[in-house]
Amino acid sequence: MKRILYLIICGCLITTTGCDKKLEVSNPNSLTTADYWKTKEQAYAGCTAIYNALIVDGSYMRSFPGLTDSRGDDFTGDSPWLDLVLTGQFIIPTTSDPVFWIWREFYLTINRANQAIQYVAQYDESVLPAEEKKRILGQAHFLRGLAYYNLATTFKVVPVITRVIETKEDYYPATATEEVLWDQIFADLAEAEANLPINYDGVTGLDQGQKGRATKGAAAGLLGKAYLFRKDYAKAATQFEKFFTGGPLNGVYSLMPDYRDNFRDVNENNSESLFEIQFTEGAGTDINWCCQPTGAWKQVQAISVTYGMEGAGFSDYLPTRWIYNEYKQERTIEDKLDPRLLVTIASYEPTENSTQAYGRAWFNPQNAIYPRKYTNDGVGNGKPFEGAAESGINYRILRYADILLMYGEVLNELGRTTEAYPFIQQVRSRAKLPNLATVRPGMTQAQMRDQIAHERALEFAIEGQRINDLIRWGWFYDAGKLAELKTHDADFNTYTPGNEYLPIPQRELDLNKNLLPNTAN
């Protein structure tokens, strides 16, 4: 399988120039914009550099998944590194390094996307054929839209930058309103959807046959998810309908028969995956924690060792007892546990033939539970423990299961509750759960909302989804729901209004006087 290789270029190969007059020295290893954006190969490499920003610590390599998961009621901090614990307790200070890394990495993504959008648009067709140009610009818009989506759901309000930084004033952008921020997300993802192919198998160009690049389905699905977050149910419905009968994406995606295949380091970029971050072991010698990559950079993630159970990894986080018990609420049609439980959580379950971890006899207290999803435990790659901070398991951003459940949610919000049942049932059927229309027929809209909250918790636990669901459902500002969250996870006892979002990093506030703190500061 031919995957996109993130590190085909050494560094970003792009630098910006300031407005002050200084001695200019040409570095052949770090080209300026005056030297770059001339050839087809540079256009492709500049596009690849955007993806590059997604595999460092503050993005999907480690910190962003961890600090996002920990704020849900399905995950809790269990680390001597206080930043990881305090984030889940909603009391993380503005001076936190991991919070800053998230900000840094997604603005790095945006900066590189802006450069590709601005300079590739100027390419003549004699250098870069029109279809190839469209694909590169489509990817840049998608990745910028994804970065802004992550910033909006993490920090609520941030500056919107859509052009290359060229002047001193450009370094100090003002905070945008929520409306401006989300309008930019919608515009980027719509532009991406219009310009991206369904896949790269039949394209002509340097990206031919590559897996892992952004596609029309990824853009269409993320745009629907963005509309749903903003409660624009009509537009969200229009997006999700594209995946079903009569839509242009009908039949392109399907659920994997085995839920576990969504979290292995094999069967990646499969029929259920709309977009995932590509990680690979075995290349490079320098760990890709941050900053500009070199030819020696690795392409690994450290989620696995961070989430790995005690005795095999860092055990920086633990699943909550609430989510563990939630999986046990309903038996399958074969009178067994929900199979997603043991894919998501490592627990000692002799009746389910679960008495091992990392290929050896259970080596922790039998009543202890640990994360399994996105770790090397049980994925069949022969690793007895996590070892170094390296794993090649891809991080899944958007799955077809999410499209199904989001469309079911949209139908319910539009007052079409009965129509929501079959879309929700497709996800349940993969887990071998009984027909929802039989066990809970005729639900009201409110009852279906709670049912969907339950279904999403089980399907997407430890996938960075839960906190965003809680925010868009308004549970933090519903006294009854907030009380319920406190019973799920004691971390919510220290929550105060506004702190469902991470704080704007203090070092950014100190440097940019046009930047406003969000409600958490």
N, C-alpha and C positions, 0 to 999 in steps of 0.2 A: 504494500500500500504506500503510495507516494504522498507524503504529508508536506505541508509547508514547512520549510526549514527557517526558523526565525533568525538564525544568526548567519545568513549568507553574506552579510555585510559587516565590516568591522566598525562598530559604533553606529551612531546615527548618520555619520558622514555629512552632517549638516550642522552648521553653527550660525548663530545670529550675531550681527555686529552692533555695537553700541553707538551712541551718538557723540561720545567724547572723542576728541582727536588724540590718538595714541599711536605709538610705534606699531606698525602692522607687520607681523612676521608670518609668512605663509608656512603652514605645517602640512606637509604632504600626507600625513596620516589623519588629518582632520580637515576635510575640505570645507570651504566657505560656500555660501549660496552662489557667489559669483563664479565659482569653479564647478559647481554641481548643477544638477537638473539640466543636463545637456543631451544625454543618450537614453535610449530605451532601457538599457540595463540599469541606469541610475534611477529611472522612474519606478521600476519594479522594486529595486533595493530600498528606495525611500518609502515605498508602501510597506514593505516588510518590516522596516524599522518601527512602524507604528505598532505592529503586533508585538515587537520586541519589548515594548514598555509594559506589556501585560504579564511578563514572566519574571518580574522582580518583586522584592519583598513586600512593598506597600500595595501592590496589586494582587494578582492571583497566586503568587508563589507561596505566600503565607499569611501576611497580616490582614489583608482585606477579608478573606473568608473567616479567619478567626474572630476578628472584632465584630463582624456582622453576625456570625452564628451565636456568639456569646450574649448578644442582646435579646435573643429570643428566649422563650420559656422552655425550649427543648435542650438547652445547653447552658453550662455554667463553668466559670473559671475555677481551675484547680492547680494554680501555678505559683511558684515563688516570685515570678515576674508580676508585680502588682498591676501593671498596665492592663494585663489580660483579665485580671479579676475585677478591677474597678470599672472597666468598660461594661461588663455584664451587670454591674450594680448601678450603672447610670450615674456614676460619680467620677468619671475619668477627668483629670485636670486638662486644661488647655495646653499644657506644656508636654503632653505625652508624645514620645517619639513615634510609636506606631501610628498614632492618629495623623501626625505630620506626614509620615511615609505614604499613607493612603492619598492624602492631598497631593503630595509631590508626584507620585506615579501617574495619577490620572490627568494631572495637568501636563506631565511629560507626554502622555498619549495625545492629548489635545494639541500640544505644540507641534508634534510631528505630523499629526493629521492636517493641521492648518497649512504646514509647509507643502505637503503633498497636494492638497486641494488648490492652493494658490499657484504653485509652479507647474504642476502637471497640466493644469487648465491652459497653460500657455504653449504647450507642445504642439508643433506642427504635425499634421497627419503623415508627412513623409518620414518623420522620425518615429512616431508612435501611432499606429493605426487607430481609427476612431473607436472600434469595439474594445480594444485593449485599454485605451484611455478611459472609456466609460467604466470599465471594471475597476481600474485603479482608483478613480475618483469615488466610485460607489463604495469600495472598501474603506476609504478614508472617511467618508461621511458616516458609514456604519460605526466605525471604531470611535469617532468623535462623539456620535450619539450615545454609544454605550458608556463612554467615559463620563459624559454629562449626566446620563441616567444614574450612574453609580454615585456621582457627587451629589445629585439632587436627593436621592433616597438616603444618603449618608449624612449630609450636612444641611439639607433643606434649601439654603440660599447661598449661591456662590457667584463669582464673576463669570460672565460669558465672553470668551475671547474667540473670534472667528477669523482672525487674520494674523499674519506673521508679525511678531514683535520687532519693530524697527526703530522706534524712538524711545527716549527716556520716559515719556509719559505712558507709553504702552506697558511699562513694567508695573504700573500702579492702577490696575483696572478697578472700577467700582463694583460693588455687589449688585447683581441683577435682581429684579423682582422674580418671584416664583413663576409668574406668567411668562416673562421673557425667557427664563431658563427652560421651562417646559416647551414653549413654542420652538425653541432651538432644537430640543430633542426630537420633537415631532418632525420638524423640517429635515433634519439630518437623516432620520430613519426612512422618511418617505423618499428622499432623494436616493438613498441607498437601495431601497426596494425597486425603484424604477430602473436602476442601472446595473444591478447585479444579476448574474445567471443563477439558475436553479442549482447547477453544479458546474464543476470545471472539467468534466470529462470530455466534452466536445468542443471546448474553446480552442482558439489558436493564439499562441503566445507563450511566454516564459512560465506562466502559471498553469499550463495545460496539465490536467490530471491530478492537480494537487488537492489534498484534503486539508481541511482546517481553515480555509479562507472563508470570509463572510459570504453568504449567499442571499438570494431573494427571500427564501424562507426564514432565515435568521432575522433579516430586517423587518419582514412582515410580522413575524411573531413578537419581536421586541417592541415594535410600534404598537401592537395591540396591548401588550403588557403595560406600556407607558400610558396609553389611554385609560386602561383599567385603573392604574394607580391614581389618576386624576378624576376618576369616576365619570368619565365620558363613555358611558356604556354603549351608546349607539355607534360611535366610531370604533370602539373596541370590537363590537359584534361584526362590523364590516370587515375588520382585519381578520378575525378568527374564521369567518365564513369562507375565506379564501382556501382554507385547508380541507374543506369538506366538499360534498357533492356539488359539482358545477364550478368549483373554484379553481384557479390556476395552479394551486399547490395540492389539489386533491390527489391522494395516492402517493405523494412524494415521501411522506413520513408514516411510520407505524410504530407501535409499542414493541419493544424487544420482548420475546417470550419469557426470558429470565431477567428479572429485575436487577440481579447482581451484575449483569453485563454492562450496566450503565456506570459502573464504578471500578471496573478492572483496568489494567494496563494493556489488555487485549480487547478486541471487539470495539475499538474506539472509532469515533466518527461514524457511528452505526445509524440504522434506520430511524432511531428515536431521537437522535441528536440534531438539533438545529444549529447549535454553535457551541464549541468547547475550546478551551485554551490548551494548546499543544505542549506537552512536556515530554522529554525524552532523556533517558539515561544513557550513559556510555560515550558521550561526546564532551570534549573540553576538560580542562583541569582547574579552572577558576570558578568558584561558586558564584552564581548570579544573584547576589544579594541586592545590588543597586547599581545605579549610575551607568556610565557608558560601557557597552560590551566590547570585548575584543574577540579575536579569533579563537582564544582559549576558553571563552565563556561556556559554562554548562547551561543546560536547558531543563533544569530539574525543579520540582516543587518540594517545599518543606512542610506541607500540610500533614503528610503522613507521619512524620516523626513528631510533629507538634501534637497531633491528635492521638498518637500511638499510646497504647495502654502502659501502665506502670510495669517496669521490668522489660519492656520492649521499645519504649519511646519516651518522650518527655511528659506525657500525660498532663498537658497544660489545660485541658478541658475535659469535662465529663458530661454525658447526657443526664438529664434530670430524671428522677423517678417518675414524674408525671408522664413524660413521653414514653417511657418504658411501659408503664401501666396502660397507656392509651392503646398501644398495640395489642394488648390482651383483652380489650373490651369485646372483641368479636372473633369467633372462631371461623375457620374456613369451611367450605362445603365438605371438606374431608375431615372435619373436626380436628384441625391442627392450628398451631399458632400462625398468625399472619406472617408470611415468609419474609416480609420486609423488615421485621424485627431484627433477625439475626444477620441481615445484610447491613443494617444501620448501626446496631448496638452489639457489642461483644458481651454476652452474658452466659453464665453456666446454666445450661438447660438439658439435663440428662434425658428427659422425656422426648426432647427434640434432637437427640444425638449431637448436642453441642457441649462437648467436654474438653475441647482443645482451643488453643489460641496460637497463632503463628506456627501452626503445624506441630505443636507439642502439647503435652498435657497441661490443662489449665493451671497456671502458676500464680494466681492471685486468690484472695478470699472469694469463696464461692458465691457470696451475696453481692459482690462488687460488679458494677457495670461500667463499660468503657465505649468510646466511639469505635466503630469498625469501618463505616463508610469513609472512603478516601484514605484508608490506611492499607498497609500491605498484609493485614490479617485476613486470611480467607480468600484472597484474590487468586490464589493458585499460581503464584510466580516463584514459589520455593523459598521465600525469604523467611528465616526463623525469627527475625526481629527487624526493627526499623533501621538500626545502625546509624549511618551518617544522615545529615539533613538533606536527603536526596530521594526522590521518587519520580517515576515516569508516568504516573497515573494522570491522565488529562482531567482538567476541571470542567465540568459541564455547566454551561451558562444557561441554556434553555433547552428543555426536552419537550417532546410531543405530548407527554403526559401533562405537562403544564398547559399546553394549548387546550387540551380536552377539559381540564378542570376550570381553566379561566373562562372558556366559552360557556360551560355549565353555569358558572357564577354570573356571567353577563346575562344569560337567558333568565336566570332567577331575578336579577335586579330589574330586568325589563318587564317583569310580571309574567314571564313564560315558564313558570316553575316546572310544569309537567314535562316540557321539552328538555329540561336540563338533565333529567334522569339518565337517558342512554349515554350521554357523554361522560358523566361521572361513573357510570357502571363499567365503561370500558377499562378504566383504571382499576376499579375494584375487581373486575373479572381476572385481570392479570395476577392479582393477589389471591385469587380463588375465594373471594368473599361472596356471600349470597347476593341475590338480586335485590337491589335497594328498593325497587318498586314493589317488591313482595314483602320485605321486612319493615319498610317504612313508607307505605303508600300514602298519597294524598297530603304530603307535607305542605304547610303554609310557607310563604316566602321567608318569614323569620326562622322557622324551623329548618328550612333548607340552608339558610345562611350558616347556622350552627353546624349543620351536617357537612357543608363544604369546608368549614374551618377545621373540622375533625379530619376529613379526607386529605386536605392539604398538609396537615401536620404529619400524618403517617407517610404520605408519598414523598415529601420534601424535607423531612427532618435532617438537620446537619447539612443543608445545601445552601445556606445563606438566604433563605426565603422567608423564614418565619417573622423576623422583625419588620420587614416591609409589609407583610400581610397585616400584622397587628397595627401598624401605623395607618394604612389605608382604610382598614375597617373602623378606625376611630376608637379602638379598645382602650387606649391610654386616657381618653377623656370621657369614658363611660364608667361611672363609679362601680357598677355591678361587674363589668368585665375586668376592670383593674383589680378588684378584689379577687376575682377568679384567677387572674394571672399570679397574684401573690401566693395563692395556694399551690400553683404549679411550680413556682420557682421563687425561693426566698430573696433572690437578688432584686426582685421588684419592690421589696419593702423600702428600699432606699431611692426609689424613683421619685422625681419631682417634675412637674410639667415643663416641657421643652427639652428635657434631657433624653427623650427617645432618639434624638439625633446626636451624632458626635459633635463636639465643640470645634469651632474654627481654630486651627492651630495658632498659638500665641505668637510664634515667630513670624507668621504671616501678618497678623494684626499689627505687630510692632514695625514691620517693614513697610506696609501699605496702609497709609492713613485713610485711603478711600474704601477700605474693606471694613464691612460691618460685622460685629459678632452676631452669631445666630442666637436663638432664644435660650440655648443651653449655657451661654457664657454669663 
